[in-house]
Amino acid sequence: MRVSIVFFLLIIQLFLFLSFNEGRSSRNSCCSRNLIEEVCKNFTQSLPHLRYKFCIDSLEAGPGSRCANRHELGLIALNLLLNNATDTQCYIKQLLGKSKGLNPIIQSNLETCLELYLSGIIDLKVGISAYESSGGGIFGVSAISWSGLRCKDGMRANKGAVPPLKKRNNDILHLSAIGFGFTSAD
């Protein structure tokens, strides 16, 4: 019985906390939502292959995006790109770990993709540091974008497109486009 009372009190406390923060964040949310919409509108006009909805959804999903200014939003976008690239690298390692029964061409393509992502992630980390300090960083975004594009092309050229990797490469290319928008404009 005592556990249920404590649990009930925790639920009430959480509800009150969320209610209080909802009121505070809605004021900032409006401004950031407008900033995200403005940024994505500009990016999709200058980068036609970038989808507006993807841009909006990605930036809104980033932690802290509700209260971010333009530079902070760029940092959020670059970190989303880094997280996505790192996750893709992990996924490729998993696919290679299950290499028994893999077509040798697909396995070779995956190994190439892994090398491309390893290198691209290192460059992207340098680019993020440059963006944090001076607003630059386009080189890092370019490197990871190139990794995603080369991986995508390699898989397609050998008819070895592993469907989940195809989507991941496309996401990298779209997140890179958002990153380009921030690093080239700041």
N, C-alpha and C positions, 0 to 999 in steps of 0.2 A: 504494500500500500504506500509506503514511504517513497519508493522509487517512482510510482506514478505521480505523486504530488510534485516531486522534484522535476520530473519530465514535463509536467503541465506548466510549472513555473518557467522552465526554460523556453517552452514554446511561446508563452506570453511575452517573455523578455525578447525573444527573437522577433516576434510580431511587432512589438513596440519599436525596436531598433530599425527594422525595415520600414515601418511607417514613417518614422522620423527622417530617415535617410532618403526615402522616396520624395518627400517634399523638398528637401535640399537639392537633390540631384536633378529634379525635373527642370529647375531654372537653368542649370548648366547644360543639361541634356539638349534643350532646344537650341542653344547657341552652337554646341558641338555638332548636333544633327545638321544644322544649316551649313556649318563648315564642311562636314563630310560630304553633303550633297553638292556643295559648290566645288570642292576639290575633285570629286568624281565626275562631275559634269565637264569640268575643264580637261581632266585627263582623258576622258572618253572622246572628247572632240578632237584632241590632238593625237590620240592613239586609238584608231578605229577598231583594232582587234580586241581592245579591252572592253568587256561588258560592264555597263553601268551598275546593274544589280550585283554582279560579283564584287565590284569595287565597294559599293555601299555595305554589302553583307560582311565583307572581309574587315573593313575598317571599324564597323560597329561591333564586331566580335572581339576586337582587340581590347585587352585589359587597359582601362584608363582612358579609352577613347571618348567617353562621355564628357570628360572635363579637359580635354587636350586642346592646346593651341596648334597652329599649323606645324611647327617644328616638332612638337611632341607627337603629333599624329604621324609625321614622317618616320619617327623613331619606332612607333608602334607598327607601322607598315613594314619596316625593315626587319623588325623582330619576328613578325608573322612569317615573313619570307624565310628567315633563318630557321625558325621552328619547322616550317613545312619542308624545307630542304633537308634538314637533319632527320626528320621523320621519314622522308623518302629514301635517304641513305640507309637508314635502319631497315626499312622494308626491303630494299634491294639485298641487303645482307641476309635477311630471312629467306628470300627467294633462292639465293645462292646456297644457303644452308640446306635447302631441300633439293639440291641439284640432281639427285638421283632421278633419272627419268626425264630430265630436262633436255630438250633439243640442244645439241652442241652450239648451234648458231645463236640461240636465245641465251644460253649460258655465257657465251663470249660477249654478246651485247650487254648483258647485265654486268659483267665484270668491267666493261668499258664505262658503263653508266656509273658504276660505283666509283671508279677513279675520277671521272668528271665531277661528280658531286663532292667527293672528298676535297678536291682542289678548289672547286667553286665555293664551298663553305668556308674554307680558310680565307679566301679573298673577300667574301661577304663580311666576315667578322672584322677584317681590316676596314672595309668600307663603312660599316656601322660605327666604328670608332671615329673615323674621319667625319662622318655625318654629325655625331655627337659634339665633336669639338669645333668644327668649322662649317658644317652644312654641306660638305662635299660627299664623297662616297660613291659616285657613279661607277667607278671601276669595279667595286665589289658587286654591285647589282648587275653590271654587265657580265661579270664572270659567271655568276650563278645562272643568269639567263642563258648564256651560251651553253652551260652544262645541260640545262633542261632541253634546249633546242637540239643539241648534238645527240643526246640520249634518245629523244623522240625520233629524230631522223634515222638514227641507227636501227632502232626497233622497226620502224616503218620500212626501211630499205630492204631488210631481210625477212620481211613478213613475219617478224617475231614480236609483234606488238602485244605485250602482256596487258590486257585491259586495265587492271588497276594502276599499272605504271604509266599507261597512256594518260589517264586522268591526272595522275600526280604531276607528270611533266607539264600538262596543260595548266594546272594550277600554279606551278612554278613560273611559267611564262606570264600568266596574268598577274600574279603577285609581283613579279619583276617589273612589269609595266607600271604598276602603282609605285613601286620603289623608284623607278626612273623618273616618274613625275615629281616626286619629292626631291631627289638628289640633283636633278638637273635644274630645278626651279629655285632652290635655296642658295 
